[in-house]
Amino acid sequence: MRPDHPMLLHPSAAIAELQARPSSARMQNYLLGGRDHYIVDRDGALRAADRMPFLESAVRHERMYVLLMVQALAIAGIRQLVDFGCGLPHGPTPVDVLTRIHPDARAVCIDNDVLVHTHADAMTTGKAPAVVESLCADVRDPESILASREILETINWREPVILLFGSVLHHIEDTAAQPLTVLVDQYKHVAATGSALVVTHATADVSGKPVRRFAKTMTAAGCPVHLRTKEQIARLFDGWQLSSPGLTAPQTLALEYPVLPQAASYAGTARKESARGRAV
């Protein structure tokens, strides 16, 4: 965190300001049954659910997809994780899943919400022999993130790593100055062959109007949601090989039934292949 960050200069005022507006991370925590949220987050989640009645189901399916993918990639041998926009999800977390398979795993959890960072910092203690760091930073600033002590001392870019963007990229505007594909490519570029990119991203392709109402409500509450089409989201994986079942609704891999037909996002996982076309 910068020395001139408002949280350090005026901690009480900064915390009060954060608590006064809803946070997507804390709203997700509420929807997943966690306890790390405030009344403003709960009220925001309930208003959003009024606009999109299947919101809780959508959030749970997204989270299950992420955990299943991290598990599969860890079983395949990947021992490192960078969780961009880690949020405050109710456990188990992606780090929990990774460290259960690889007790000596290495991970960095990144979020620009100071309260999330404080909580994540506490959650990362006691993970030895794993090395788990928490970094308060903005995903839109790859130069600072890649040069941070937390990344440099934890992640070995010569070894495969999971780049996880779970429910975070739809909060970032795609601009001419910083196209979303270029932003993601900066992280993909430094990753070794065999690395994986895991993305879940909001869309109105499947369920239409309720999702658009949800996005409008979230944006009005100060949590911008930029819906994108399947084609737009697919470009984030360019140059990497999408894994089966491709870019699809998260509930495609659901382990519980019945599965609701409504979907508010796409989910996909891709591997970085060598010139010979193999991921590992």
ZIBELSUL-V509036 format. One line per field, one symbol per residue. ss: DSSP state (2 for helix, 1 for strand, 0 for the rest). burial: I if it has 24 or more other C-alpha atoms within 12 Angstrom, else O. Layout:
BEGIN
ss->???
burial->???
END
This chain:
BEGIN
ss->0000022220222222222200022222222000000022222222222220002222222222222222222220000111110000000002222222200001111110022222222220000000111111000002222200222222000000011111002220000000022222222222000001111111000000222222222222000000000222222220001100000102222000000000001111111000000000
burial->IOOOOOIOOOOOOOOOOIOOIIIIIIIIIIIIOOOIIIOIIIIIIIIIIOOIIIIIIIIIIIIIIIIIIIIIIIOOIIIIIIIIIIIIIIIIIIIIIIIOIIOOIIIIIIIIIIIIIIIIIOIIOOOOOIIIIIIIIIIIIIOOIIOIOIIOOIIIIOIIIIIIIIIIIIIIOOOOOOOIIOIIIOIIIIIIIIIIIIIIIIIIIIIOOIIIIIIOIIIOIOIIIIIIIIOIIIIIIOOIIIIOOIIIIIIIIIOOOOOOOIIIIIIIIIIIIOOOOOIO
END
